């Protein structure tokens, strides 16, 4: 049995993004170890052009903390967007990416209740979750990495907004935003969190359609983030925050209750010792205290 080739909207994505990002290119590869790894490899050799890299299959996809992202052709959307960036403040970038992706996939959260579609929510710091019946599931993940910005000697630095900043090359970095999303249902075997898929959100939604929905707004968001940071996006994150009011356990064993995120993207956790702003700790959510989102 042969599988029909995937029709990727590479030209449509390029037409939407290239006016915002001069020199932007789109590449679709049948297979690669990891789209993030590939763009980081290129950046280290001086290839720092704005690039969207999409893989139909990854052999060594990576998530946060070195976790493996498994994938089959057509079953997941796997993409990385690389571009030079010089934001005022890097704090909260992965959260801002999550807001942009979630809103692109589901602009309006459906009401709670039986028979309603799953709701696309955000779990600090970099996960897309589905809430509603039959309970919480992981839809996808985000992995943001940066490399030193490399360019020809004497050339001015330009960030994602296209602004030239001569003499400030040390402040600009090449950022790679990796996004992996389950498109089709998959087995939960060996997973601590049951997987969800785009089919739970919108039946028939495939990887090419999701790609075209996600990328142009993501580029626009990054341009806004470069100038204004995470603060303006904080209220939008709050509407999809799946940890709000839930018991959480920090990696150091301390427990508390999540109280949203600050303007810098830090997770606010009320513990026995008072309110803590968590900026780097991995957290886990107690399943027994996970009501429907």
C-alpha positions in Angstrom: 0.0 0.0 0.0 1.4 3.4 -1.0 0.8 6.6 0.8 -0.1 9.6 -1.3 2.5 12.4 -1.1 1.8 15.2 1.3 1.0 18.5 -0.5 2.7 21.1 1.6 1.7 24.8 1.1 5.4 25.9 0.9 4.7 28.6 -1.7 1.7 30.0 0.2 3.7 30.2 3.4 6.6 31.9 1.6 4.2 34.5 0.0 2.7 35.3 3.4 6.0 35.6 5.3 8.6 36.9 2.8 7.3 40.5 3.0 7.9 40.4 6.7 11.2 38.5 6.6 13.5 39.4 3.6 15.5 36.4 2.5 13.0 33.9 4.0 13.0 30.4 2.6 10.9 27.3 3.1 12.3 23.8 3.0 10.4 20.5 3.2 12.5 17.3 3.8 11.3 13.7 3.6 13.4 12.8 6.6 16.0 14.2 9.0 17.3 13.6 12.4 15.8 16.8 13.9 14.7 20.1 12.3 16.0 22.0 15.3 19.3 20.2 15.2 19.7 20.9 11.5 19.1 24.6 11.8 21.4 24.8 14.8 24.1 23.0 12.8 23.7 25.6 10.0 23.8 28.5 12.4 27.1 27.4 13.8 28.6 27.5 10.3 27.3 31.0 9.6 24.0 30.1 7.9 21.7 32.4 9.7 19.1 33.3 7.1 15.4 33.2 8.1 14.4 29.6 7.3 11.4 27.4 7.9 12.3 23.7 7.9 9.6 21.1 7.8 10.2 17.3 8.1 7.8 14.6 7.1 9.7 12.2 9.4 12.3 12.7 12.2 14.7 10.0 13.3 15.9 11.8 16.4 13.4 14.5 17.2 14.0 16.2 20.5 11.8 17.8 23.2 12.7 19.7 26.3 15.3 18.1 28.6 16.4 15.7 25.9 13.1 13.9 25.6 12.4 12.0 22.3 9.7 13.2 20.0 8.5 10.2 18.0 7.0 10.7 14.6 5.6 8.9 11.5 4.9 10.4 8.1 1.6 12.3 8.2 1.0 11.6 11.9 2.7 14.8 13.2 3.6 18.3 12.2 7.3 18.8 12.8 8.8 22.1 12.0 11.5 24.6 13.1 11.6 28.3 12.3 15.1 29.8 12.5 15.8 33.6 12.3 18.0 36.3 13.8 16.4 37.9 16.9 17.4 40.7 19.2 14.5 41.2 21.7 14.5 43.7 24.5 14.1 40.7 26.9 14.2 37.0 26.1 12.1 36.0 29.1 8.8 34.2 28.2 9.7 33.5 24.5 8.5 29.9 24.6 5.3 31.0 26.3 4.7 33.6 23.6 5.2 31.0 20.9 2.7 28.7 22.6 0.1 31.5 22.7 0.6 32.2 19.0 0.3 28.5 18.0 -2.7 27.8 20.3 -4.6 30.8 19.0 -3.8 29.8 15.3 -5.1 26.3 15.9 -8.2 27.4 17.9 -8.8 31.1 17.9 -11.8 30.9 20.2 -12.0 28.4 23.1 -15.2 26.3 22.8 -17.4 26.1 25.9 -17.0 23.3 28.4 -19.4 20.4 28.2 -20.1 17.0 26.7 -20.0 16.9 23.0 -17.8 20.0 22.7 -14.4 19.9 20.9 -11.2 19.7 23.0 -9.8 23.0 24.2 -6.3 23.9 23.2 -4.5 25.0 26.4 -1.0 25.8 27.5 1.1 24.2 30.2 4.1 26.1 31.4 6.7 26.4 30.0 6.4 24.8 26.6 3.6 22.3 26.1 0.3 22.4 24.2 -2.4 20.5 26.1 -6.0 19.5 25.3 -8.6 19.8 27.9 -12.2 18.6 28.1 -13.7 15.1 27.7 -12.0 12.6 28.1 -9.5 14.6 30.2 -6.1 16.2 29.7 -3.9 15.1 26.9 -0.6 16.4 25.4 -1.1 17.9 21.9 2.4 19.1 21.3 5.6 20.7 22.5 7.8 23.7 21.8 11.6 23.8 21.9 13.4 27.1 21.7 17.1 27.2 21.2 19.6 29.9 20.3 23.0 30.1 18.8 25.5 33.0 18.4 24.6 35.2 15.5 27.2 34.8 12.7 27.5 37.0 9.7 30.1 38.4 7.2 32.6 40.7 8.8 31.6 44.4 8.6 27.9 43.6 7.9 25.3 45.3 10.1 23.3 43.1 12.4 19.6 42.9 11.5 17.0 41.4 13.8 13.6 39.9 13.0 12.1 43.3 12.5 14.6 44.1 9.8 16.2 46.9 11.9 19.9 47.4 11.3 21.8 47.6 14.6 25.5 48.2 13.7 28.0 47.3 16.3 25.5 45.2 18.4 26.1 41.8 16.9 26.7 40.4 20.4 23.1 41.2 21.4 21.5 39.4 18.4 21.2 35.7 18.4 19.9 33.1 15.9 16.8 31.6 17.5 15.3 28.3 16.4 11.7 27.7 17.4 10.8 24.0 17.1 7.2 22.9 17.2 5.9 19.3 17.2 2.2 18.6 17.1 0.3 15.3 17.0 -1.9 15.3 13.9 -3.3 11.8 14.2 -4.3 9.8 17.3 -1.4 7.8 18.7 -0.9 5.1 21.3 -0.4 6.1 24.9 1.8 3.1 25.6 4.9 4.1 27.6 3.7 7.7 28.1 3.0 9.4 31.4 0.6 11.8 29.7 -2.0 10.5 27.2 -1.5 12.0 23.8 -4.1 14.2 22.0 -4.2 15.1 18.4 -5.5 17.8 16.0 -8.4 15.4 15.2 -9.7 16.1 18.7 -9.7 19.8 18.0 -11.0 19.8 14.4 -11.7 16.6 12.5 -9.9 16.5 9.2 -7.3 19.1 10.2 -4.0 17.9 8.6 -0.4 18.9 8.9 -0.2 21.1 5.8 -3.3 23.1 6.8 -2.0 23.5 10.4 1.4 24.7 9.0 -0.2 27.5 7.0 -2.3 28.5 9.9 0.6 28.6 12.4 3.6 30.1 10.6 2.6 33.6 9.4 1.0 34.6 12.8 4.1 33.2 14.5 6.4 35.4 12.5 4.3 38.5 13.3 4.3 37.5 17.0 8.1 37.2 17.0 8.4 40.7 15.5 6.1 42.0 18.3 8.0 40.1 20.9 11.3 41.6 19.7 10.1 45.1 20.6 7.7 44.5 23.5 8.6 41.2 25.2 6.1 38.8 26.8 4.2 41.3 28.9 1.5 42.1 26.3 0.8 38.4 25.8 0.5 37.6 29.5 -3.4 38.0 29.5 -3.7 35.8 26.4 -1.6 33.1 28.1 -3.8 33.3 31.2 -6.9 32.4 29.2 -5.3 29.1 28.2 -3.2 28.4 31.3 -4.0 24.7 32.3 -2.1 24.9 35.5 -4.0 27.8 37.0 -5.2 26.8 40.5 -3.7 23.3 40.3 -1.4 21.6 42.7 2.1 21.3 41.2 5.3 19.6 42.2 8.6 21.2 41.4 11.7 19.2 40.4 13.2 19.8 43.9 10.3 18.1 45.5 8.5 21.2 46.8 4.8 21.4 46.2 2.4 24.3 45.9 -0.5 25.8 43.9 0.0 27.4 40.5 -1.2 31.1 40.3 -0.5 32.0 36.7 2.6 33.6 35.2 4.2 37.0 35.7 5.0 39.6 33.0 8.4 38.0 32.6 6.9 34.5 32.0 7.8 33.1 35.4 5.4 30.6 36.9 4.0 31.8 40.1 3.6 29.0 42.7 2.3 29.5 46.2 4.2 27.1 48.5 4.5 26.7 52.2 7.3 29.2 52.2 5.2 31.8 50.3 4.9 32.8 46.6 7.8 31.7 44.4 8.5 32.8 40.8 9.8 29.7 39.0 11.9 30.5 35.9 13.6 27.2 35.0 12.3 24.4 37.2 10.6 21.5 35.4 7.2 20.9 37.0 4.7 18.1 37.1 1.0 18.2 37.7 -0.7 15.8 40.2 -3.2 13.8 38.1 -5.6 13.5 41.0 -6.1 17.3 41.0 -6.5 17.8 37.3 -10.1 18.9 36.6 -11.2 19.5 33.0 -9.8 22.6 31.5 
